[in-house]
Amino acid sequence: MEMKTESKGHIAALITVIIWGITYVSTKSLLEYFTPIEILFIRFVIGYAALWLICPHLMHVNDKKHHWYFAAAGLCGVTLYYLFENIALTYTLASNVGIILSVAPFFTAIFGYLFLKDERPGAIFFVGFVIAMIGILMIGYNSEANLKLNPLGDILAIIASIIWAAYSTLSKKIGSFGYNTVQATKIIFTYGLVFMLPAVCMMDFHPEVSAFLNVGNMANILFLGLGASALCFVTWNFALKVLGSVKTSVYIYMVPVITTVSSAIILGEQITGMIVCGIVLTLAGLFMSEKKKNKIQTESDVEQNAL
């Protein structure tokens, strides 16, 4: 039973990164018609509505203190992360953002060790991280404009990766409370949208009606709202609950791989020998980092796998 549950966790994480790997192209395309805050707010409103249709019942929170975790997760994972990511995409290349955000598992491992105390990745994790990053850089070097740096955009992407690591750590903690994953995600979205309102008021939020009449725009918005937001947050939170924050986060290494492969299939972009080597190294690093060499496994990890 435990192995079956763990397999579901890996499948959920894989589905998530496959969809997320395609989102950079969608977001970059929408930025020609919408501002970062417009894309952010619209996609999560759609995702929020979808979650309510799937699970219309209110969830009772057992402990009032749990609301602090839900609020922090909403602030980090919904509002701040995507706001920083979308703004970063306006200043730098999508490939740069994808590569920089791939360092999130490193920060997740640090946060897990400092705050959860139940995940202690050994040297093999960090060796895998280095190998994966070499592979990701090889992929990025052959992408658009050969990794031209943009200080402001790239710094915002680094901040976004730290924020996502914080979200993954918080979600792992929330997973230990035993709530239904869809219901818990709804509460996280609720707080995220509330925290988003000041940005909506202060930033340029005036979406043009004509932009919604564009078929391509609507397809991208629905993809981001229903797929990348509603579905992926549920699958990602489920994976975090089952596998833990470190094991789940290493799947982020695959995002540049998915982006590169999907660009070749959809846009006809060329895959060079260096990109192939980069993909192989990235996947090798993922498998190395995913293997926990620590012989000591805490009771918390066992409980998480049993959920």
SVG drawing of the C-alpha trace seen along z (x, -y; Angstrom):
<svg xmlns="http://www.w3.org/2000/svg" viewBox="-20 -52 49 54">
<polyline fill="none" stroke="black" stroke-width="0.4" points="0.0,0.0 2.8,-2.4 4.6,-1.7 1.4,-2.4 0.9,-5.7 4.5,-6.7 4.1,-5.8 1.1,-8.1 3.2,-10.8 5.8,-10.5 3.2,-10.4 1.6,-13.6 4.9,-15.4 5.7,-14.3 2.3,-15.5 2.9,-18.8 6.3,-19.6 5.2,-18.5 2.4,-21.1 4.6,-23.7 7.3,-23.2 5.0,-24.5 3.7,-27.5 6.6,-29.8 5.7,-30.0 2.1,-30.7 2.9,-33.4 5.5,-35.0 2.9,-35.1 0.2,-36.6 2.6,-39.4 2.1,-41.0 -1.5,-41.6 -1.7,-41.6 0.3,-43.0 1.9,-40.5 -0.7,-41.2 -3.5,-40.8 -2.3,-37.4 -1.7,-36.4 -5.1,-37.5 -7.1,-36.1 -5.5,-32.7 -6.0,-32.1 -9.6,-33.3 -10.2,-30.7 -8.3,-28.1 -10.2,-29.0 -13.5,-28.7 -12.6,-25.3 -11.6,-24.0 -15.0,-25.1 -16.8,-23.3 -14.8,-20.2 -15.2,-20.4 -18.0,-22.8 -18.0,-22.0 -16.4,-24.2 -13.6,-22.7 -13.4,-22.9 -10.0,-23.9 -9.3,-21.9 -6.8,-24.3 -6.9,-28.1 -3.1,-28.1 -3.3,-26.2 -4.6,-29.3 -1.2,-30.9 0.3,-28.1 -2.4,-28.4 -2.0,-32.2 1.8,-32.0 1.5,-29.3 -1.0,-31.5 1.2,-34.5 4.3,-32.7 3.1,-30.1 0.2,-32.1 0.9,-35.8 4.6,-36.5 6.1,-33.6 4.0,-34.2 4.2,-38.0 8.0,-37.8 8.1,-35.2 5.8,-37.2 7.7,-40.4 11.0,-38.6 9.6,-37.4 9.1,-41.0 12.8,-41.8 14.6,-38.7 14.3,-35.6 11.9,-32.8 14.8,-30.4 16.7,-32.3 13.8,-32.3 13.3,-28.5 16.9,-27.8 17.2,-30.1 14.0,-28.7 15.5,-25.2 17.7,-26.0 14.6,-25.9 15.3,-22.3 18.5,-23.5 16.7,-26.1 14.0,-23.6 16.5,-21.2 18.0,-23.9 14.5,-25.1 13.5,-21.5 16.5,-20.9 16.2,-24.1 12.5,-24.2 11.0,-20.7 14.0,-18.8 12.8,-15.6 14.6,-15.9 18.4,-15.6 19.6,-15.2 23.0,-13.7 25.9,-14.5 24.4,-12.5 21.6,-15.1 24.0,-18.0 26.1,-16.0 22.9,-15.4 22.0,-19.1 25.4,-20.1 25.1,-17.6 21.5,-18.7 22.5,-22.4 25.4,-21.7 22.9,-19.9 20.3,-22.7 23.0,-25.3 24.0,-23.3 20.3,-23.3 20.0,-27.0 23.3,-27.9 21.8,-26.6 18.4,-28.3 17.4,-31.7 20.2,-34.3 22.6,-31.9 21.7,-32.9 22.0,-36.7 22.0,-37.9 19.6,-40.6 20.5,-41.6 17.0,-42.8 15.0,-40.0 17.5,-37.3 17.6,-38.6 13.7,-38.5 13.8,-34.9 16.3,-34.0 14.0,-35.6 11.1,-33.7 12.9,-30.4 13.5,-31.1 9.9,-31.9 8.8,-28.7 11.1,-26.7 9.4,-28.4 6.0,-27.4 7.0,-23.8 8.2,-23.7 4.9,-25.2 2.8,-22.8 4.7,-19.8 3.8,-21.0 0.2,-21.5 0.2,-18.0 1.0,-16.7 -2.3,-18.1 -4.3,-15.5 -6.6,-17.7 -8.1,-16.8 -5.6,-18.0 -8.2,-19.8 -9.8,-21.5 -6.5,-22.6 -5.5,-24.0 -8.8,-26.0 -7.9,-27.6 -4.4,-28.4 -5.9,-30.0 -8.3,-32.0 -5.5,-33.6 -3.4,-34.0 -6.2,-36.0 -6.7,-38.1 -3.0,-39.0 -3.2,-39.7 -5.8,-42.5 -3.4,-45.2 -1.2,-44.5 -4.3,-44.6 -5.2,-48.0 -1.7,-49.5 -0.4,-48.0 -1.7,-48.4 -4.8,-46.2 -6.9,-47.3 -7.4,-44.2 -8.7,-45.0 -11.9,-43.2 -10.5,-42.8 -7.6,-40.8 -10.0,-38.1 -11.5,-37.8 -8.2,-36.5 -8.5,-32.7 -4.8,-32.2 -5.1,-34.4 -8.1,-32.5 -6.4,-29.1 -3.4,-30.3 -5.4,-31.8 -7.5,-28.6 -4.4,-26.5 -2.8,-28.6 -6.0,-28.8 -7.3,-25.2 -4.1,-23.3 -1.1,-25.1 -3.1,-26.5 -6.1,-24.4 -4.8,-21.0 -1.1,-21.4 -1.4,-22.9 -3.5,-19.9 -1.1,-17.4 2.0,-19.2 0.5,-19.5 -0.4,-15.8 3.1,-14.9 4.5,-17.1 2.3,-15.3 3.3,-11.9 7.0,-12.3 8.1,-15.2 9.4,-18.6 12.9,-17.6 12.0,-14.5 9.2,-16.4 11.1,-19.6 13.9,-17.8 11.3,-17.2 11.7,-21.0 15.0,-20.0 12.8,-18.6 11.1,-21.9 13.8,-23.2 13.9,-19.7 10.1,-19.8 10.3,-23.4 13.0,-22.5 11.3,-19.3 7.9,-20.9 9.4,-23.9 11.0,-21.4 7.7,-19.6 5.3,-22.6 7.5,-25.4 9.9,-23.3 13.0,-24.5 16.2,-22.6 17.7,-20.2 21.5,-20.2 23.9,-17.6 24.7,-19.9 21.0,-20.1 20.8,-16.3 23.8,-16.0 22.2,-18.6 19.0,-16.6 20.8,-13.4 22.8,-15.2 19.7,-16.9 17.8,-13.6 20.8,-11.9 21.1,-14.6 17.4,-14.3 17.6,-10.6 20.7,-11.0 19.1,-13.8 15.8,-11.9 17.6,-8.9 17.7,-9.4 21.0,-7.9 20.2,-8.8 19.7,-5.5 17.8,-7.4 14.3,-8.1 12.2,-10.0 8.8,-9.0 7.4,-12.1 8.5,-10.8 6.8,-7.4 3.6,-9.2 3.7,-11.3 4.0,-8.3 1.1,-6.6 -1.3,-9.5"/>
</svg>
